[in-house]
Amino acid sequence: MDINRTINIAAYAGKILLESGAEIYRVEETITRICNSCGILKVDAYVTINVIIISAESNYSETVSLIKRVKRSSQNLEKISRVNNISRHIKDSGYTLEDIYKKLQKIDSLKTYSYKLNIFSSGGASGFFCLVFGGNIRDFAISFIIGCLIKLVSSTLSYLQANEFFINIICGAIAALIALVSTKLNLSIHTDTVIIGSIMLLVPGVAITNSIRDTIAGDLLSGVLGGVEALLVAVAIAVGTGIVMRLWLITGGFSL
């Protein structure tokens, strides 16, 4: 049994889960399952929203520890499901360490939907949220355009490694500005529903849910950190939309 190889592969699985937005307890459980299935019965895994710490002891009282820093990149439930499935069927399927590693590499390299489809889907989500909040077909059209633009801008800024707080401010400002201008030009009717429907794309719903779930599960540090992260995103959205709306009122609609 190669204890070093085992905990490195377990940490790799945890990294994929954490990057994909998995709950803390799920990451810790998956790491423990992989180590146990590979013959390491004494293992402790401690995970926060951006750090994985593993300590394992072999049958020869050899103790090995590993620390890995992780940066959350996106929400990917497909990756979470696949890694989860591997960790639960290692013994049943007779996977070796090399088999597990190759499967994890394949999962890690999974391609997401195309860039054009992501933009179109963002526009559709924004438009239908607008309808849910009481907008009409003209509001839907404007929200669709704003949703596409928000996705385009956020993806571009993320590629340029811009700060997440700054990205949300810019996107919130774009949503408010286009909504106000379109209402002024009589292209849409309800400014509020257009703005609300558009910024729903930015709301950190999964982060808030995971934060609450981690807190209930007893992972208080991760729960608090996740809640603070979600709060900062909400503040950034409010700052972006608030600044534009305030300037709009002060300048009388930018003198349109």
N, C-alpha and C positions, 0 to 999 in steps of 0.2 A: 504493500500500500504506500503510495507516494502522497504523504500528507500535504506537502507544499503544493503539489499539482492540484490536489483535490480542493483545497481552500481557495486557490486562485480561480479555479473553474466555478466554484460556488459564488465567489465574489463577482465574477463576470456575469453570472445569472442575476445576481442581486442588482448589479449596475444597470442591466437592460431593463429590469422591472422598475427601478427607481427613476431612470430617465424617461420611462413611458408613463409615469404618473401613478404607479401602484401604491397601495396603502403600506404603511410601515410594517404592520404585523405580517402582511403577505410576503414582504421581502425577507424578513427574519425567518419566517417559517420555511420558505423555499430554500434558503441557504442551509438551514438545519437539516432539512429533508435530504438534500443532495449529499451533504457530509455523512449523515447517518447511513444512507443507502450505499455509500462507497466505503463503509467500514469504520468511520470515525464517529464513535458514540459519544465522546465528551467534546462538545462544541458549544460555544457561546457566540451569538451574533447580536451586535448592537447597531441599530441603524437609525439615523436621523434623516431629514429631508435631503441632505447633501453629503453624508458621510456613512461609510460602511466599515465597521470594525468587527473582525472575526478572530477568535482565539480557540484553537483546537489542540487536543491532547491525544497522542497515539497510544497504542497498547504498551509501548516501551517508555512511557512517561515523557515523551518528547513533546514539548509545547511549542506551537508556532502561532504567531499573531500576524495579522495583516490589516492595514488601514488603506482604504481607497476613497478618494474624494470624487463625488459625482455631481454633475450639473444637469438638472432637469431640462430636457429640450422640448418635449412635446407630450401630448396625450395619445397613446397608441394601445388600445385595448386588445388588438390582435396579438401584439408581442407579449403582453401580459398573459393572455390566455395560453399561448404556445409554451412559454417558459414554465408556467404553472403546470401544464400537462406533462412536460418532460420530467419535472421534479417528482411527480406522483407515480410515474411508471418506469423508473429506472430499474428496479428489481424485476418487475413483471416482464419488461422488454429485454432484459439482459444487456443494458447499455454499458459499455466501458467508458473510462474517462475520456478517451479520444472521441468516442461516439457522441458523448454529451457536448464536448467542446465544438465539434463540427456542427452539431444541430444548433447550438447557441450562436455560432458565427452566422449560420444561415438566417436565423431569426433576426439577429442584429442588423443584417444587411437587407432586410425586407424593404422593398420600395413602397413609398406611400402613393397616394393618388397623384395624378398628373397636376402640374401647376395650374393649367387652364381649368381643370375640373374643380380644384380647390377654390379658385376665384369665383367661378360660377356658383358653386355650392354655398359659398359665403354670402353672395348676393341673394340667393334664394332663401337662405335662413333668415337674413335680415329682413327681406320683404315679407315673409310669412309671419315673423314676429310682429311686424308692423300691423298686419291684418288682425292678429290675435289681440293686440292692444287697442283695436277699434279704428284702424286706418281704412281708407278706401283704395280703389285700384290705382289712383294717381299717387297716393302716398306709397303704395307698394312699389311702384316703378322707381320713385326717388330712393326709397330704402334699398332697393335692389342695386342701384348704381352706387350708393354709398357703401354698401356691404362689399361689393367688388373692389372698390377703391381702397377701403380699409385693409382688406386682405393683401392687396398689391403693395401698399405702403408699408404695412407691418412686416411682410416677407422681405421686402427690400432692405428695410432698416435692420432686421434681424441678421440678414446676410452680411451687412456692414458692421455687425457686432455692436449695434447701438444699445444703450441702456434700456431695460424693459420699462422702467418708469417713464422715461422720455418717449418711448414708442407709444405707450397708452395715452399720454398727454396729446401727442400729435394726432392720433387716430380719433380721440374724443373731440378735439377741436375741428377736425375735418367733418365729422358727422354733424356737429352743431352748425358749422358754417354753411354747408350745402343745404341742410334742412331749412335754415333761415332764409337763405337766398331763394330757394325754390318756392317757398311760401310767399315771399315778397313778389316773385315773378308770376304768381298764381299757377305754378306748375304742380303744387301740392296743396293740401287743405290744412292738415293737422301737423303743425311743427313738432308738438310734443311726442306724438306717436311715431313720427319718422325718426326722431332722435333716439327714443327709447328702443325702437326696433333695431336700429343700427348699432347702438352700443352694447346690445345683448351679445354681440359677437365677442366683445372684450371682457365680459363679466366672467370672473374665475370660478365658475360653478363647481368644477371637479375639485379644485384646490380647497374651496370652502367645505365641501362634503367630506373630503379626506381629512381635513383638519378636525372636524367634529368627530368623525369616526375614530381617528387616532387618539383623541382626547378621551373618548368613552372607553377605548380599549386599554387605557392606562399609559399610553405613550405621550405623556404630558409635554415634554420638550418639543417633540415633533409637531404635536397638535398646536401648541402656541406659536411656533415658528411658521407653520403653514397658515395659521390664522392671520399673523402679521403680514405675511407675503400677500395674501388675498386682500387684506385691508389696504396695503400700499397700491395695489392695482386699482381698487375702487377709488381711492383718493386721486390717483393719476387721471382716471376717466373723468371724475368730477371737476378736477382742475382744468382739464382741457376744454370740456364743454362749458364750464362756468366762465372762464376768461372770455371766450368768444361771445357768449350770450350777454355778458356784462358790457363788453365793448360795443356790441350791436345796439344795446339800449342807450349807451352814452352818446354814440355817434348818430343815432337816429336811423339805424339800418344801413350804416356805412354810406349814407347819402345816396342810396339807390332811388 
